[in-house]
Amino acid sequence: MLFVIARLSEVASRFTRRPVLLSLATVRILARENGRSRFDHAKSERELGMINSHRDAPMHRASGVLRTFARRGWRFGLGALALSAT
């Protein structure tokens, strides 16, 4: 499917003279490298006895930020921060 989209993107770029958004070369590289660029932390955790805490760090930071917002009386409304009326 990506090959079709890439081909259409290249044809469209020739007519519109805009840059190619997805080239055939990119799709070929993606197809060739499929499955090679995945990394699993389980082996390093198991062999080195380490725990990758950095995977959970963004969630902890986000929850801390949300708690700070709640303490200050801020709330989320329609995707933006808004001051609470209380």
C-alpha positions in Angstrom: 0.0 0.0 0.0 2.8 2.4 0.8 4.4 1.7 -2.6 1.2 2.9 -4.3 1.0 6.0 -2.1 4.7 6.8 -2.8 4.2 6.4 -6.5 1.2 8.7 -6.4 3.2 11.2 -4.3 6.0 11.2 -6.8 3.7 11.7 -9.8 1.8 14.5 -8.0 5.1 16.2 -7.2 6.1 16.3 -10.8 2.9 18.0 -11.8 2.7 20.4 -8.9 6.5 21.0 -8.6 6.3 20.5 -4.9 8.6 18.3 -2.9 7.9 14.6 -2.7 6.2 13.8 0.7 6.9 10.0 0.5 9.4 8.7 -2.0 9.8 5.2 -3.4 13.3 5.2 -2.0 12.0 5.8 1.5 9.4 3.1 1.2 12.0 0.6 -0.1 14.2 1.4 2.9 11.3 1.0 5.3 10.5 -2.4 3.7 14.1 -3.6 3.9 14.6 -2.5 7.5 11.3 -3.8 8.7 11.8 -5.4 12.1 15.5 -4.5 12.4 15.1 -1.3 14.2 13.1 -2.5 17.2 14.8 -2.6 20.6 13.6 -4.5 23.6 14.8 -3.4 27.0 13.9 -6.8 28.6 17.3 -8.4 27.8 19.3 -5.6 29.3 17.0 -5.4 32.3 17.3 -9.2 32.8 21.1 -9.5 32.3 22.2 -6.3 34.0 19.6 -6.3 36.7 18.6 -2.8 35.8 15.2 -1.3 35.6 14.6 1.3 32.9 12.9 3.9 35.0 13.2 6.5 32.2 10.2 4.8 30.4 7.9 5.8 33.3 9.5 9.2 34.0 7.3 11.3 31.6 4.2 9.8 33.2 5.4 10.7 36.7 6.3 14.2 35.6 2.9 14.7 33.9 1.1 13.5 37.0 3.1 15.9 39.2 2.3 18.8 36.9 -1.4 17.9 37.0 -1.3 17.7 40.8 0.3 21.2 40.8 -2.4 22.5 38.5 -5.1 21.1 40.8 -3.5 22.6 43.9 -3.6 26.0 42.2 -7.2 25.6 41.2 -6.6 25.2 37.5 -8.6 22.8 35.4 -8.6 21.6 31.8 -11.4 22.8 29.6 -11.7 21.9 25.9 -8.0 21.0 25.6 -6.7 24.3 27.1 -5.9 25.4 30.6 -8.5 27.6 32.2 -8.6 29.2 35.6 -11.3 27.8 37.8 -14.0 30.2 39.0 -13.6 29.0 42.6 
